[in-house]
C-alpha cells in the first residue's frame, strides 16, 4: 500500500530536510493562498519496514541563483500575486577529495612500516 503526504516548504536560503521512505515520489507542488505557503505532496510506501532516507528541498524565487547540482522539480504560482516559487531537490555533489597545497591527495593510504616486535 502507499499514501500521499503533504509537507510545507519554507521559501528560504536553507533547504528543508524531510525524512521519507525509500522509493518515494514527488507528485505535486503548489502555493496555497489560504496558508500563504508552498506545499509539497509526496507519494510513499506505507510499509514501515522500508527504510527512511533524508531528502532536501529548497524553494527559490525567479531569478535567484541555484547550484548546478540542484535538480528542478516543479514551479508553484501565487494566483493573486506576481510571485513564482521554484522547487529544487538538493542532490549530493561529488565527494571532494582533500587537498594539500592545491594538489588532490591520492586514494592510497600510506602507513608506516611495521616495527619488529621485541621478544620478551
C-alpha positions in Angstrom: 0.0 0.0 0.0 1.0 3.6 -0.4 -0.2 7.1 0.5 0.4 10.7 -0.3 1.6 13.1 2.4 1.6 16.9 2.3 4.6 19.0 3.6 5.0 22.8 4.0 8.3 24.1 2.5 9.8 27.3 3.6 10.9 29.8 1.0 14.4 30.4 2.4 18.0 30.0 1.6 18.3 26.9 3.8 16.9 23.6 2.5 14.1 21.8 4.1 15.0 18.3 5.1 12.3 15.6 5.0 12.5 12.0 6.2 10.8 10.0 3.5 10.5 6.3 2.7 12.8 4.8 0.1 11.0 4.7 -3.3 9.0 7.9 -2.6 8.0 10.1 -5.5 7.2 13.9 -5.6 3.8 14.2 -7.2 2.8 17.9 -6.7 4.0 21.3 -5.6 1.6 24.2 -5.1 1.3 27.6 -3.5 -1.7 27.5 -1.2 -3.2 31.0 -0.8 -5.1 30.3 2.4 -1.9 29.2 4.2 0.4 31.6 2.2 3.0 29.0 1.6 4.4 26.4 -0.8 3.4 22.8 -0.2 4.8 19.6 -1.5 2.9 16.3 -1.9 4.9 13.1 -1.8 3.7 9.6 -2.6 5.4 7.0 -0.4 5.0 3.4 0.7 3.1 2.7 3.9 5.2 -0.4 4.7 7.1 0.5 8.0 9.9 -2.0 7.2 11.0 0.2 4.3 13.9 2.4 5.5 13.7 6.1 5.5 16.0 8.5 3.7 16.6 12.2 4.2 15.9 14.3 1.2 16.4 18.1 1.0 14.3 20.5 -0.9 14.8 24.3 -1.5 12.3 26.8 -2.8 13.7 29.8 -4.7 12.2 32.9 -6.4 12.6 33.5 -10.1 16.0 34.9 -10.9 17.6 33.6 -7.7 20.8 31.5 -8.5 20.9 27.9 -7.6 23.9 25.5 -7.7 24.2 23.3 -10.9 23.8 20.1 -8.9 20.3 21.1 -7.7 17.6 19.2 -9.6 14.5 21.2 -10.7 11.2 19.5 -9.8 8.3 22.0 -10.2 7.0 25.6 -10.0 4.3 26.9 -7.8 2.5 30.1 -8.7 0.7 32.6 -6.5 -2.6 33.1 -8.3 -3.1 36.6 -6.8 0.4 37.9 -6.9 3.4 38.2 -9.2 5.4 35.5 -7.3 6.6 32.2 -8.7 8.3 29.7 -6.4 10.6 27.1 -8.0 11.2 23.8 -6.2 14.6 22.1 -6.4 15.9 19.0 -4.8 19.3 19.3 -3.3 21.4 16.5 -4.7 24.8 15.5 -3.3 27.8 16.8 -5.1 30.6 14.6 -6.0 32.7 13.9 -2.9 35.6 16.3 -2.8 39.0 14.8 -2.1 41.1 16.6 0.5 43.8 18.8 -1.0 47.3 19.7 0.2 48.9 22.8 -1.2 46.4 22.8 -4.1 47.0 19.2 -5.1 44.4 16.4 -4.5 45.5 13.7 -2.2 45.7 10.2 -3.5 43.3 7.5 -2.5 46.3 5.4 -1.4 46.8 5.3 2.3 50.4 5.5 3.4 51.2 3.5 6.6 54.4 3.5 8.5 56.5 0.3 8.1 55.9 -2.3 10.7 58.4 -2.4 13.5 59.8 -5.7 14.7 58.2 -6.9 17.9 60.7 -7.4 20.6 60.7 -10.8 22.2 60.0 -10.9 25.9 
